[in-house]
């Protein structure tokens, strides 16, 4: 008998484009969990996991990826200016 449970996480439309990258980042935090890349995101829990902590970690990765993507051009411009390129 499988003890696998599903944790559904609703992702706002503004964050959907970041989900594939977030799944990769989330994978190194929780390598034993499977994650789908659709809306809503489904995380398959295969044991006794703290559901709140798993959701918190996923959302943290989601916000981090959004900030990273939105500031990448600014950081690149800044580094190019400092390096004299």
C-alpha positions as CSV (number, residue, x, y, z in Angstrom):
1,X,0.0,0.0,0.0
2,X,1.4,3.4,-1.0
3,X,1.7,6.1,1.7
4,X,2.2,8.8,-0.9
5,X,0.2,11.9,-0.3
6,X,-0.3,15.0,-2.5
7,X,0.3,18.6,-1.5
8,X,-1.4,21.1,-3.8
9,X,0.1,24.5,-4.1
10,X,-1.8,27.2,-6.0
11,X,0.6,29.4,-8.0
12,X,-0.5,32.9,-9.0
13,X,-0.4,33.6,-12.8
14,X,2.5,36.1,-12.3
15,X,4.7,33.2,-11.0
16,X,3.8,30.4,-13.4
17,X,6.7,31.1,-15.8
18,X,9.1,30.5,-12.9
19,X,7.8,27.1,-11.9
20,X,10.1,24.9,-14.1
21,X,13.2,26.6,-12.6
22,X,11.8,26.4,-9.1
23,X,11.3,22.7,-9.5
24,X,15.0,22.3,-10.1
25,X,15.9,24.5,-7.2
26,X,13.4,22.8,-4.9
27,X,14.8,19.4,-5.9
28,X,18.1,20.0,-4.2
29,X,16.3,21.0,-1.0
30,X,14.0,17.9,-1.0
31,X,15.6,15.3,-3.4
32,X,13.1,12.6,-2.5
33,X,10.0,14.4,-3.5
34,X,8.3,14.4,-6.9
35,X,6.8,17.7,-8.2
36,X,4.6,18.4,-11.2
37,X,5.0,21.6,-13.2
38,X,1.4,22.4,-13.9
39,X,-1.1,24.6,-12.1
40,X,-1.7,23.8,-9.3
41,X,1.7,22.5,-8.5
42,X,1.5,19.1,-6.9
43,X,4.2,17.8,-4.6
44,X,4.1,14.1,-3.9
45,X,5.0,13.4,-0.3
46,X,6.3,9.9,0.4
47,X,6.5,9.7,4.1
48,X,6.1,11.9,7.2
49,X,6.8,15.4,6.0
50,X,5.9,18.7,7.5
51,X,3.4,19.9,4.9
52,X,3.7,23.5,6.1
53,X,7.5,23.4,5.8
54,X,7.4,21.9,2.4
55,X,5.0,24.5,1.1
56,X,7.0,27.3,2.7
57,X,10.2,26.0,1.1
58,X,8.5,25.8,-2.3
59,X,7.1,29.3,-2.1
60,X,10.4,30.6,-0.9
61,X,12.1,29.2,-4.0
62,X,9.3,30.6,-6.1
63,X,9.8,34.2,-4.8
64,X,13.6,33.8,-5.0
65,X,13.4,32.8,-8.7
66,X,11.1,35.7,-9.5
67,X,13.4,38.2,-7.9
68,X,16.4,36.6,-9.6
69,X,14.8,36.7,-13.0
70,X,13.5,40.3,-12.6
71,X,16.8,41.7,-11.5
72,X,19.1,39.8,-13.8
73,X,19.4,42.5,-16.4
74,X,20.0,45.2,-13.7
75,X,22.8,43.1,-12.1
76,X,24.4,42.4,-15.5
77,X,24.4,46.1,-16.4
78,X,25.9,46.9,-13.0
79,X,28.6,44.3,-13.3
80,X,29.4,45.4,-16.9
81,X,29.7,49.0,-15.6
82,X,32.0,48.1,-12.8
83,X,34.2,45.8,-14.9
84,X,34.4,48.5,-17.7
85,X,32.9,46.4,-20.4
